[in-house]
Amino acid sequence: MENHNNDANHSINSFLNGLKARNPGQSEFQEAVQEVLESVWDMLEERPRYYQANILDRITEPERVIMFRVPWMDDEGKVHVNRGYRVEFNSAIGPYKGGLRFHPSVNLDILKFLAFEQIFKNSLTTMPMGGAKGGANFDVKGKSDMEIMRFCQSFMTELYRHIGHNTDVPAGDIGVGKREIGYLFGQYKRLQNEYTGVLTGKAVEWGGSKLRTEATGYGLVYFVRRMFESLNESLEGKTITVSGSGNVAQFATEKAIQLGARVVTLSDSNGVVYDPDGIDEEKLQFVKQLKNVKRGRIREYAEKYDVEYIENGRPWHIECDIALPCATQNEIDADDAAALIENGCKCVAEGANKPAQREAAKIFMDSEILFAPGKAANAGGVAVSGLEMTQNEMRIQWLRSEVDEKLQDIMNEIHDTCVTYGDTGNSYVNYVQGANIAGFIKVADAMLDQGVV
């Protein structure tokens, strides 16, 4: 057995060394592959057909990467050039599906990491959607509506030839909300002369799904609720720390409040507010107005409600039962993880994409607390995007209550699938392992069925 383990480790390292040689400097992507590989390796050893078909090399190589320039003119008549991308990673189980991100940090490494994660996230939803991601190194902050419209039109002028409702259906992500989706859709419609469900995250009035804005945050809390139900506990009375103050954080907070929990923190890139009395519905409405309309900073919450503001801080050293990182990737490091464990945290569920650094995730799993990876816990957003695609194809619109019911069913099914594949045999569920194995098997089996393509 000892030799077997050494050989397995050597083989994993050999594969990762080859991956790094093919993808130099792409540390985010490399780490995402390593996390999946470590979860599925023992399963791969038991399924030699995956080796024979070289599934590992195929599933870690994007089917297509599109990179293009995006020239646009500002309000002063000056021409700017940004770089646009679409990483169409895997279409084994359905059309490519994944968001567009407009942010200065966007590069090929980050988008390949996100698209790779999206393969397995979409697989877990049980819906027929492949994995993709895209965007541009464009900063929407400080831009006028007209500047953003001109940028979106230029971006879509290239992207439109690579997408379609049966090919690739982008959605929103950081920096891409209803406004940007509207401009992108309008340009696509003009270029293709057709009204089709080629984008999700649209306004409800012209093809969007009810509950789409809330879906990621609500779905996150539904997943956490199911985790505690498996322990015969509820969320009522639990203290929750939340990072971020955008849509995911806002609606995770909203649903947690509705289920009787007490949310005590929110944050942005400048700092964190700590409200020990809890953020109630009235306070949350202030946050929504502050962040969605005024584009203000979270410190204004501290000033209005006379609570503690920790400048440049993060909420992970504050006592809680549950931590919901909803801001960005790599926001929880090893020290943060150790502090959460020491302060009695029972559960960490990722609302953002991979917010827990590799060392932090290992600490959570070694401590055997409930730890839900983003590909499972934050899949509610893409799940309702999939429901939006269905509604567009059928030319109908479901009621909010109908979408909410379907969302709860999907999140419960994702949870139960993770339990099936993540049972370690000692009453601890490794949700990371469960999510990775379940997502991988579905995609790999589809690739086998479709031959060498």
C-alpha positions in Angstrom: 0.0 0.0 0.0 2.9 2.4 0.8 4.4 1.9 -2.7 1.0 2.4 -4.3 0.6 5.8 -2.6 4.1 6.8 -3.6 3.5 5.8 -7.2 0.2 7.7 -7.2 1.8 10.8 -5.8 4.5 10.6 -8.4 2.0 10.3 -11.1 0.0 13.3 -9.9 3.2 15.3 -9.7 4.2 14.2 -13.2 0.8 15.2 -14.6 0.9 18.6 -12.9 4.5 19.2 -14.0 3.4 18.6 -17.6 0.4 20.9 -17.1 2.6 23.7 -15.7 5.0 23.3 -18.7 2.0 23.7 -21.1 0.5 26.6 -19.1 3.5 28.6 -17.7 2.7 31.4 -15.3 -1.0 30.4 -14.9 -0.9 29.7 -11.1 -4.7 30.1 -10.5 -5.5 27.6 -13.3 -2.8 25.2 -12.1 -4.1 25.2 -8.6 -7.7 24.6 -9.7 -6.6 21.6 -11.6 -4.6 20.3 -8.7 -7.5 20.6 -6.3 -9.7 18.5 -8.6 -7.0 16.0 -9.4 -6.3 15.3 -5.7 -10.0 14.6 -5.2 -10.5 12.3 -8.2 -7.2 10.4 -8.3 -8.2 7.3 -6.4 -11.4 7.1 -8.4 -9.4 7.4 -11.7 -7.3 4.4 -10.6 -10.4 2.3 -10.4 -11.7 3.4 -13.8 -8.9 2.5 -16.4 -11.2 3.5 -19.3 -10.5 7.2 -18.3 -6.8 6.6 -18.7 -7.2 4.7 -22.0 -9.2 7.7 -23.4 -6.7 10.2 -22.0 -9.5 12.0 -20.3 -7.2 14.0 -18.0 -5.3 15.7 -20.8 -8.5 16.4 -22.7 -10.5 17.7 -19.7 -7.7 20.1 -18.7 -7.3 21.6 -22.2 -9.9 24.1 -23.3 -11.7 23.2 -26.5 -11.3 26.8 -27.7 -9.8 30.0 -26.4 -10.8 33.3 -28.2 -8.8 36.4 -27.5 -9.4 39.7 -29.2 -8.9 43.5 -29.0 -11.8 45.7 -27.9 -11.3 49.3 -29.2 -13.8 51.9 -27.9 -14.1 55.7 -27.6 -14.6 57.6 -24.3 -16.8 60.7 -23.9 -13.8 63.0 -24.7 -13.3 61.3 -28.1 -10.1 59.4 -27.0 -9.7 55.9 -28.3 -8.9 53.1 -25.8 -8.0 49.4 -26.4 -8.8 46.6 -24.0 -8.3 42.8 -24.4 -11.4 40.6 -24.6 -11.6 36.8 -24.0 -13.8 33.8 -24.2 -12.6 30.5 -22.8 -14.9 27.7 -24.1 -13.6 24.9 -22.0 -15.8 21.9 -22.3 -19.1 21.2 -24.1 -19.5 17.5 -23.4 -22.8 17.8 -21.5 -24.3 20.9 -23.2 -23.6 24.4 -24.7 -20.9 26.4 -23.1 -22.2 28.3 -20.1 -20.4 30.8 -17.9 -20.2 34.5 -17.0 -18.5 37.5 -18.5 -16.3 39.5 -16.2 -15.2 43.1 -16.8 -12.5 44.0 -14.3 -8.8 45.2 -14.5 -7.6 41.9 -13.0 -9.0 39.8 -15.9 -6.4 37.8 -17.7 -6.2 34.4 -19.4 -5.1 32.6 -16.2 -8.0 33.8 -14.1 -10.5 33.0 -16.9 -9.1 29.5 -17.5 -9.4 28.8 -13.7 -13.0 30.1 -13.6 -14.0 28.2 -16.8 -12.4 25.0 -15.5 -14.3 25.3 -12.2 -17.5 26.1 -14.3 -17.3 22.7 -16.0 -17.9 20.9 -12.7 -20.2 23.5 -11.2 -22.6 23.2 -14.2 -22.3 19.4 -14.1 -23.5 19.4 -10.5 -26.6 21.4 -11.3 -28.0 18.4 -13.2 -28.7 20.7 -16.2 -27.2 20.3 -19.7 -24.6 23.0 -19.6 -20.9 23.0 -20.5 -18.2 25.2 -19.0 -16.9 28.5 -20.1 -15.9 32.0 -18.9 -15.0 35.3 -20.5 -14.6 39.0 -20.1 -12.2 41.9 -20.5 -9.6 43.9 -18.6 -12.1 46.8 -18.6 -13.0 48.7 -15.5 -16.6 49.8 -15.4 -16.0 52.0 -12.3 -15.9 55.7 -13.2 -17.3 55.2 -16.7 -20.4 56.8 -18.0 -23.3 54.8 -19.3 -22.4 55.9 -22.9 -18.8 54.8 -22.4 -20.0 51.4 -21.1 -22.5 51.0 -24.0 -19.8 51.7 -26.6 -17.4 49.3 -24.9 -20.1 46.5 -24.7 -21.0 47.1 -28.4 -17.4 46.8 -29.5 -16.9 43.7 -27.3 -20.0 42.0 -28.8 -19.0 42.9 -32.3 -16.3 40.3 -32.1 -17.9 37.9 -29.6 -21.2 37.4 -31.5 -19.6 35.2 -34.1 -18.6 32.7 -31.4 -21.8 32.4 -29.3 -25.4 31.3 -29.8 -28.3 29.8 -27.8 -27.2 26.3 -28.8 -23.5 27.0 -28.8 -22.4 29.3 -26.0 -24.6 31.3 -23.6 -22.7 33.9 -21.6 -24.0 35.5 -18.4 -23.0 38.3 -16.1 -20.2 38.2 -13.5 -18.1 40.9 -11.7 -18.6 44.2 -13.5 -21.4 42.8 -15.8 -24.9 43.4 -14.5 -28.3 44.0 -16.1 -27.0 47.3 -17.7 -24.1 45.6 -19.4 -26.1 42.5 -20.4 -28.7 44.8 -22.0 -26.1 46.6 -24.1 -24.5 43.3 -25.1 -27.8 41.7 -26.0 -28.9 44.8 -28.0 -25.7 44.6 -30.1 -26.1 40.8 -30.6 -29.7 41.3 -31.8 -28.7 44.0 -34.2 -25.8 41.9 -35.7 -27.6 38.6 -35.9 -31.1 40.0 -36.6 -32.7 37.5 -34.2 -34.2 37.6 -30.7 -32.9 34.6 -28.9 -31.8 33.5 -25.5 -28.1 34.0 -26.2 -27.4 35.7 -22.9 -28.7 35.2 -19.4 -29.1 37.7 -16.6 -31.4 39.8 -18.7 -34.0 42.1 -17.3 -37.2 40.3 -16.3 -39.3 42.5 -18.7 -37.5 41.2 -21.8 -36.6 37.5 -21.2 -34.9 37.4 -17.9 -35.8 35.0 -15.1 -37.4 36.1 -11.8 -35.1 35.5 -8.9 -31.9 35.5 -11.0 -30.4 38.4 -9.1 -31.0 36.7 -5.8 -30.1 33.2 -7.0 -26.4 32.8 -6.0 -26.9 34.2 -2.5 -30.2 32.4 -1.8 -28.8 29.1 -3.2 -25.7 29.5 -1.0 -27.9 29.6 2.1 -30.2 26.8 0.9 -27.1 24.7 0.6 -25.9 25.6 4.1 -29.4 24.9 5.5 -29.2 21.4 3.9 -25.8 20.8 5.5 -27.2 21.6 9.0 -30.3 19.6 8.3 -28.1 16.6 7.8 -26.9 17.1 11.4 -30.5 17.6 12.6 -29.8 21.3 13.2 -31.3 24.5 11.8 -30.0 27.9 10.9 -32.2 29.6 13.4 -30.1 31.5 16.0 -26.8 30.9 14.2 -24.3 33.8 14.0 -23.0 34.3 10.5 -20.1 36.4 9.2 -20.4 37.5 5.5 -17.7 39.1 3.4 -18.6 41.4 0.5 -21.6 43.6 0.0 -22.5 43.0 -3.6 -25.4 40.9 -4.9 -24.2 37.6 -3.5 -23.5 39.0 0.0 -26.7 41.0 0.0 -29.0 38.1 -0.9 -27.2 35.5 1.2 -27.8 38.0 4.1 -31.4 38.4 3.2 -32.2 34.7 3.1 -30.2 34.0 6.3 -32.3 36.7 8.1 -35.5 35.1 6.7 -34.4 31.7 8.1 -33.7 33.2 11.6 -29.9 33.6 11.5 -28.0 36.6 12.7 -25.6 38.2 10.2 -23.1 40.4 11.9 -20.6 41.5 9.1 -20.4 42.9 5.6 -17.4 44.2 3.8 -15.9 45.8 0.7 -12.3 46.4 -0.5 -11.8 49.1 2.1 -12.9 47.4 5.2 -15.5 45.5 7.2 -18.4 46.5 9.4 -19.2 44.5 12.6 -22.7 44.8 13.9 -23.1 42.5 16.9 -26.9 43.2 17.1 -27.3 41.8 13.6 -28.2 43.2 10.2 -32.0 43.3 10.0 -34.2 43.9 7.0 -34.1 47.7 7.4 -30.3 47.8 7.6 -30.0 45.6 4.6 -32.2 47.9 2.6 -29.8 50.7 3.5 -26.9 48.5 2.2 -28.7 47.8 -1.1 -29.3 51.5 -1.6 -25.8 52.3 -0.6 -24.1 49.8 -2.9 -26.5 49.4 -5.8 -27.6 53.0 -6.3 -25.1 55.4 -4.6 -22.1 53.1 -5.3 -20.9 54.1 -1.8 -18.5 52.4 0.7 -19.5 50.1 3.5 -18.0 52.4 6.1 -21.1 54.6 5.6 -23.1 51.7 7.3 -20.8 52.0 10.4 -21.3 55.7 10.5 -25.1 55.5 10.2 -25.7 52.7 12.7 -22.7 53.5 15.1 -21.0 50.1 14.8 -17.4 49.1 14.5 -15.6 49.6 11.2 -12.3 47.7 10.7 -10.4 49.5 8.0 -8.6 47.2 5.5 -9.9 44.3 7.7 -11.6 41.0 7.0 -14.4 39.4 9.0 -12.7 36.1 9.7 -11.4 36.9 13.2 -14.9 37.6 14.5 -16.7 34.8 16.4 -19.3 33.0 14.4 -21.1 29.7 13.7 -21.0 30.1 10.0 -18.7 32.0 7.6 -19.8 32.9 4.1 -17.0 34.4 2.0 -18.9 36.2 -0.8 -16.3 38.7 -2.1 -13.5 37.3 -4.3 -11.0 34.5 -4.7 -8.2 33.9 -2.2 -9.8 36.1 0.5 -9.3 33.5 3.3 -5.7 32.6 4.1 -4.3 30.0 6.5 -4.3 32.5 9.5 -7.9 33.4 8.8 -8.8 29.7 8.7 -7.1 29.0 12.0 -8.8 31.9 13.6 -12.2 30.8 12.4 -11.6 27.3 13.8 -10.4 28.7 17.1 -13.4 30.9 17.4 -15.8 28.0 17.1 -16.9 28.3 13.4 -18.8 25.1 12.4 -19.3 25.8 8.7 -17.6 27.7 5.9 -19.5 27.8 2.5 -18.0 29.6 -0.5 -20.3 32.2 -2.1 -17.4 33.6 -4.2 -15.3 31.5 -6.6 -12.5 29.8 -4.6 -12.3 32.4 -1.8 -10.5 30.0 0.5 -6.8 29.6 -0.4 -5.5 26.1 -0.7 -3.9 26.0 2.7 -7.1 27.4 4.3 -9.3 24.8 2.7 -7.0 22.1 4.0 -7.3 23.4 7.5 -11.1 23.3 7.3 -11.1 19.8 6.0 -8.4 18.6 8.5 -10.5 20.1 11.3 -13.6 18.3 9.9 -15.9 21.3 10.0 -18.6 21.6 7.3 -16.8 23.1 4.3 -18.7 23.7 1.0 -16.6 24.5 -2.1 -17.9 27.2 -4.5 -18.6 24.8 -7.3 -21.3 23.3 -5.2 -22.4 26.1 -2.8 -22.6 29.0 -5.2 -24.1 27.0 -8.1 -27.5 28.7 -7.6 -26.7 31.5 -9.9 -25.8 29.3 -12.9 -28.7 27.0 -12.0 -31.2 29.8 -12.5 -29.4 30.9 -15.6 -30.1 27.4 -16.9 -33.7 27.9 -15.9 -33.7 31.2 -17.8 -32.4 29.4 -20.9 -35.3 26.9 -20.6 -37.9 29.7 -20.2 -36.4 31.5 -23.3 -36.6 28.3 -25.4 -40.2 27.7 -24.3 -41.2 31.4 -24.6 -42.6 31.4 -21.1 -41.8 33.0 -17.7 -42.2 31.1 -14.4 -43.5 32.8 -11.3 -40.9 33.8 -8.7 -42.2 31.1 -6.3 -41.8 28.5 -9.0 -38.2 29.5 -9.7 -37.5 29.5 -5.9 -38.9 26.0 -5.5 -36.8 24.7 -8.4 -33.7 26.5 -7.0 -34.2 24.8 -3.6 -34.6 21.4 -5.2 -31.4 21.9 -7.3 -29.3 23.0 -4.3 -30.7 20.1 -2.2 -29.8 17.7 -5.0 -26.3 19.1 -5.3 -25.8 18.7 -1.6 -27.0 15.1 -1.6 -24.8 14.3 -4.6 -21.8 15.7 -2.7 -22.7 13.5 0.3 -22.9 10.4 -1.9 -19.4 10.9 -3.3 -17.8 12.6 -0.3 -18.7 10.1 2.4 -15.3 9.3 4.1 -16.8 6.4 6.1 -16.2 8.1 9.5 -19.4 10.3 9.6 -17.5 13.2 8.0 -18.5 14.4 4.6 -15.7 15.8 2.4 -17.8 18.1 0.3 -14.8 19.1 -1.9 -14.1 15.5 -2.8 -17.8 14.8 -3.3 -18.3 17.8 -5.6 -15.2 17.1 -7.7 -15.9 13.4 -8.2 -19.6 13.8 -9.0 -18.9 16.7 -11.5 -16.0 14.9 -13.1 -17.7 11.5 -13.6 -20.7 13.1 -15.4 -18.5 15.1 -17.8 -15.9 12.3 -18.3 -18.6 9.7 -19.1 -20.1 12.1 -21.7 -16.7 12.6 -23.3 -16.3 8.8 -23.5 -19.7 8.4 -25.2 -18.9 11.0 -27.8 -15.6 9.5 -28.9 -12.3 11.4 -29.4 -13.4 14.9 -30.1 
